[in-house]
Amino acid sequence: MESDQERPSFECFLGHLDPVWCPGCGDYSVLGAFIEVARRLNLPTHQIALVSGIGCSSRFPFFVKAYGFHGVHGRALPIAQGVKLANPELTVVVPGGDGDGLAIGGGHLPHIARNNPDITYLLFNNSIYGLTKGQSSPTSPHYLSTKTSPYGTVGETLNPAFLALAYGATFVARGAAVKKEHLTDLIQQGIEHRGFSFIEIITSCSSFNTKHISITKVLQRMAYLEQPPEDELEAMRLAAHPRQIYLGVFRNVERPTLQDSVEKARRTSQKPGTPTVPDLLRQFA
């Protein structure tokens, strides 16, 4: 095992732009946790690809020395899937918010989970649209008064980790920006996992959502999972617990990745032989 002195320095992974998040924003902690993982794993900067959509957390690629793709709103996951298929050697990570990933981009999550590409999704959950100055998001609670919901939000609150479990993601975890060491370990496990890794990160918006996600209230509700529950329903029950916010790994299983499936199809298509026109037509009979 490499000593800390033998690893690349923290500064080696910093981009040429300084982060521009608000003072007190939880995104700083997530950025630090990710860079620490890159140091631990000694990831070459030219083999890291960060793909994001739109939002405060989606500015992440600008602040890391790596390949970055700042895509359109809600479309980071399919772009990342394409990047990984085009170059399987890359470590592909998607940083994005609850609005970007579960509102306009929510339709992509079930298909990414079932395809199982070898990418890691860091979903920053602050229950608000921060970049556009404080509108309700899919994870906003009923009682939260925002600029678009002055009398509270309409509709049920989405639970990101629960959704990922229901969709069948092979690695599902939840961490918190205020628990940086624990979050660092989760991100490392997610990147090392072979398949689609979904990590919900409870974070705060210091400018537009201090009422719902206050550090004090969140800390009081946190509890830790020592290991992934063996029972699928138990994992979902804990992820959706009404009082406790459980942190840790809810699922870590192996199954063929998207790259495996594509490679299998490629080999099958290259079987020797010269089909005739009737042979081809019979495939559609």
VMD Tcl script that draws the C-alpha trace (Angstrom):
set ca {
  {0.00 0.00 0.00}
  {1.30 3.45 -0.90}
  {2.05 5.89 1.89}
  {0.44 9.32 1.83}
  {3.76 10.83 0.79}
  {3.92 8.57 -2.27}
  {0.47 9.56 -3.50}
  {-0.16 12.54 -5.77}
  {-0.77 15.76 -3.87}
  {-4.23 17.23 -3.42}
  {-3.20 20.14 -5.63}
  {-2.43 17.78 -8.53}
  {-6.18 17.25 -9.01}
  {-7.28 20.86 -8.71}
  {-8.43 22.58 -11.90}
  {-7.33 26.04 -12.95}
  {-10.61 27.58 -11.75}
  {-11.43 28.15 -8.09}
  {-14.81 26.86 -6.83}
  {-17.48 29.55 -6.81}
  {-20.03 27.94 -4.50}
  {-21.50 30.01 -1.69}
  {-19.75 30.07 1.69}
  {-21.00 27.13 3.74}
  {-22.11 25.08 0.72}
  {-21.78 21.33 1.22}
  {-20.39 20.91 -2.31}
  {-16.93 21.93 -1.10}
  {-16.84 18.88 1.17}
  {-17.87 16.54 -1.66}
  {-15.19 18.00 -3.92}
  {-12.59 17.39 -1.23}
  {-13.81 13.83 -0.68}
  {-13.65 13.04 -4.39}
  {-10.14 14.41 -4.77}
  {-9.02 12.40 -1.74}
  {-10.35 9.25 -3.43}
  {-8.51 10.15 -6.63}
  {-5.34 10.43 -4.51}
  {-5.94 7.12 -2.74}
  {-6.52 5.27 -5.99}
  {-3.72 7.16 -7.75}
  {-6.02 7.89 -10.68}
  {-4.22 9.52 -13.62}
  {-5.95 12.81 -14.36}
  {-6.11 11.95 -18.06}
  {-8.16 8.84 -17.22}
  {-10.85 10.65 -15.23}
  {-13.98 11.91 -17.00}
  {-16.49 14.05 -15.11}
  {-19.87 14.45 -16.82}
  {-22.47 16.85 -15.43}
  {-25.73 18.55 -16.30}
  {-26.94 21.90 -14.96}
  {-26.94 23.16 -11.38}
  {-24.56 24.24 -8.64}
  {-23.09 20.76 -8.18}
  {-22.83 20.35 -11.95}
  {-20.06 22.95 -11.95}
  {-17.89 20.22 -10.41}
  {-15.91 19.41 -13.62}
  {-14.62 22.98 -13.80}
  {-12.78 22.60 -10.50}
  {-11.01 19.27 -11.11}
  {-8.02 18.60 -13.35}
  {-9.62 15.92 -15.53}
  {-11.68 15.55 -18.66}
  {-14.98 17.35 -18.18}
  {-18.24 17.45 -20.08}
  {-20.75 20.07 -18.96}
  {-23.88 18.81 -20.70}
  {-27.45 20.01 -21.01}
  {-29.99 19.94 -18.21}
  {-30.78 16.41 -17.00}
  {-28.80 14.51 -19.62}
  {-25.57 13.73 -17.80}
  {-26.26 10.01 -17.30}
  {-26.77 9.02 -20.96}
  {-23.77 11.14 -21.95}
  {-21.65 9.40 -19.31}
  {-22.85 6.02 -20.53}
  {-21.69 6.92 -24.03}
  {-18.34 8.14 -22.76}
  {-17.74 4.85 -20.93}
  {-18.73 2.78 -23.96}
  {-16.43 4.80 -26.20}
  {-13.47 4.53 -23.82}
  {-13.86 1.79 -21.18}
  {-10.48 2.69 -19.65}
  {-11.83 5.96 -18.26}
  {-13.06 6.36 -14.70}
  {-16.41 8.06 -15.37}
  {-18.11 10.02 -12.58}
  {-21.35 12.01 -12.78}
  {-21.81 14.81 -10.22}
  {-25.32 16.26 -10.25}
  {-28.14 17.62 -8.13}
  {-31.58 16.37 -7.12}
  {-33.31 18.74 -9.54}
  {-31.09 17.89 -12.50}
  {-31.19 14.15 -11.83}
  {-34.73 13.51 -10.58}
  {-36.84 16.15 -12.34}
  {-35.93 16.79 -15.97}
  {-33.41 13.92 -15.90}
  {-35.48 11.48 -13.84}
  {-36.44 9.31 -16.79}
  {-32.84 8.28 -17.39}
  {-32.16 6.75 -13.98}
  {-34.15 3.47 -14.37}
  {-32.56 2.72 -17.74}
  {-29.04 3.49 -16.55}
  {-29.66 1.21 -13.56}
  {-30.88 -1.67 -15.71}
  {-28.09 -1.19 -18.30}
  {-25.49 -1.20 -15.50}
  {-22.68 0.84 -17.11}
  {-19.51 1.01 -15.05}
  {-19.96 4.62 -13.93}
  {-20.43 6.37 -10.58}
  {-23.29 8.81 -9.96}
  {-22.88 11.31 -7.11}
  {-26.33 12.77 -6.51}
  {-26.09 15.90 -4.36}
  {-29.40 16.12 -2.48}
  {-30.06 19.53 -0.95}
  {-33.84 19.47 -1.61}
  {-33.81 22.76 -3.52}
  {-32.94 24.38 -6.85}
  {-29.99 26.46 -5.71}
  {-28.57 27.80 -8.95}
  {-31.92 29.40 -9.90}
  {-32.27 30.87 -6.42}
  {-34.56 28.68 -4.38}
  {-37.36 26.76 -6.10}
  {-38.76 23.44 -4.82}
  {-37.20 20.23 -6.18}
  {-38.43 16.62 -6.35}
  {-36.86 15.95 -2.93}
  {-38.36 19.01 -1.19}
  {-40.60 18.07 1.78}
  {-44.28 19.02 1.84}
  {-43.86 21.79 4.39}
  {-41.02 23.59 2.60}
  {-42.04 27.07 1.49}
  {-40.14 28.19 -1.61}
  {-40.51 30.78 -4.36}
  {-42.50 28.28 -6.43}
  {-44.36 26.76 -3.48}
  {-45.10 29.52 -0.94}
  {-47.66 27.28 0.85}
  {-45.60 24.10 0.75}
  {-44.71 21.71 -2.06}
  {-47.25 19.68 -4.02}
  {-46.72 15.96 -4.62}
  {-44.84 13.28 -2.77}
  {-41.18 13.73 -1.85}
  {-38.83 11.47 -3.81}
  {-36.26 9.41 -1.95}
  {-33.17 9.04 -4.20}
  {-31.59 5.99 -2.53}
  {-34.94 4.20 -2.36}
  {-35.50 4.85 -6.07}
  {-32.06 3.51 -7.00}
  {-32.76 0.34 -4.99}
  {-36.15 -0.10 -6.67}
  {-34.59 0.35 -10.12}
  {-32.01 -2.34 -9.40}
  {-28.76 -0.36 -9.29}
  {-25.94 -2.72 -8.34}
  {-24.34 -0.33 -5.82}
  {-26.49 2.01 -3.74}
  {-25.22 4.11 -0.85}
  {-26.01 7.29 1.05}
  {-23.52 9.67 2.59}
  {-23.50 13.20 3.95}
  {-21.31 16.19 3.19}
  {-20.92 16.84 6.93}
  {-19.42 13.34 7.36}
  {-16.51 13.77 4.97}
  {-14.38 10.77 6.00}
  {-17.34 8.41 5.76}
  {-18.37 9.96 2.44}
  {-14.82 9.54 1.10}
  {-14.95 5.82 1.87}
  {-18.34 5.51 0.12}
  {-17.10 7.28 -3.01}
  {-14.06 5.02 -3.11}
  {-16.25 1.92 -2.83}
  {-18.50 3.27 -5.57}
  {-15.65 3.94 -7.99}
  {-14.09 0.54 -7.27}
  {-17.42 -1.22 -7.81}
  {-17.76 -2.75 -11.28}
  {-21.13 -1.53 -12.48}
  {-23.49 1.38 -11.88}
  {-22.83 3.01 -8.52}
  {-25.43 5.40 -7.11}
  {-24.44 7.50 -4.10}
  {-26.95 9.93 -2.63}
  {-25.18 12.72 -0.76}
  {-27.16 14.69 1.80}
  {-25.85 18.20 1.51}
  {-26.92 21.71 2.42}
  {-27.72 24.86 0.52}
  {-26.46 27.65 2.74}
  {-28.32 30.32 0.77}
  {-31.77 28.93 -0.05}
  {-32.52 25.89 2.12}
  {-31.26 26.27 5.67}
  {-34.72 25.56 7.16}
  {-35.08 21.96 5.92}
  {-31.47 20.78 5.85}
  {-29.86 22.37 8.88}
  {-26.65 20.76 10.09}
  {-28.02 20.32 13.62}
  {-31.26 18.63 12.57}
  {-29.55 16.32 10.08}
  {-26.91 15.21 12.58}
  {-29.60 14.32 15.11}
  {-31.30 11.97 12.65}
  {-28.23 10.23 11.25}
  {-27.48 6.56 11.85}
  {-24.96 4.23 10.21}
  {-25.31 0.91 8.44}
  {-22.50 -1.44 9.45}
  {-22.96 -3.53 6.30}
  {-25.43 -3.81 3.40}
  {-28.69 -5.50 4.48}
  {-28.96 -9.03 3.13}
  {-32.67 -8.65 2.50}
  {-33.72 -6.38 -0.38}
  {-36.92 -5.25 1.34}
  {-34.99 -4.45 4.51}
  {-32.60 -2.28 2.49}
  {-35.54 -0.37 1.03}
  {-37.19 -0.05 4.45}
  {-34.04 1.49 5.92}
  {-33.52 3.80 2.93}
  {-37.07 5.11 3.36}
  {-37.10 5.24 7.17}
  {-39.38 8.10 8.24}
  {-37.26 9.27 11.19}
  {-33.67 8.11 10.77}
  {-31.37 9.08 7.92}
  {-29.32 5.93 7.42}
  {-25.86 6.39 5.94}
  {-23.83 3.62 4.37}
  {-24.11 0.98 1.66}
  {-27.60 -0.40 1.03}
  {-26.62 -2.74 -1.82}
  {-23.39 -3.99 -3.36}
  {-23.90 -6.82 -5.86}
  {-22.28 -7.93 -9.09}
  {-23.88 -8.52 -12.46}
  {-22.68 -8.08 -16.07}
  {-21.99 -4.49 -16.99}
  {-23.22 -2.74 -20.12}
  {-19.76 -3.13 -21.62}
  {-19.92 -6.90 -20.98}
  {-23.28 -7.14 -22.73}
  {-22.15 -5.05 -25.71}
  {-18.99 -7.13 -26.07}
  {-21.02 -10.35 -25.95}
  {-23.32 -9.03 -28.69}
  {-20.30 -7.98 -30.76}
  {-18.76 -11.44 -30.56}
  {-22.06 -13.09 -31.43}
  {-22.48 -10.87 -34.48}
  {-19.05 -11.92 -35.74}
  {-19.80 -15.64 -35.96}
  {-18.48 -17.07 -39.23}
  {-20.85 -17.81 -42.06}
  {-22.51 -16.14 -45.00}
  {-26.26 -15.73 -44.46}
  {-28.58 -15.74 -47.44}
  {-31.44 -13.33 -47.99}
  {-34.02 -15.98 -46.94}
  {-32.00 -16.52 -43.73}
  {-32.20 -12.83 -42.95}
  {-35.90 -12.62 -43.76}
  {-36.69 -15.55 -41.48}
  {-35.44 -13.48 -38.53}
  {-38.48 -11.25 -38.95}
  {-41.02 -14.05 -39.44}
}
mol new
graphics top color blue
foreach p $ca { graphics top sphere $p radius 0.5 }
foreach p [lrange $ca 0 end-1] q [lrange $ca 1 end] { graphics top cylinder $p $q radius 0.2 }
display resetview
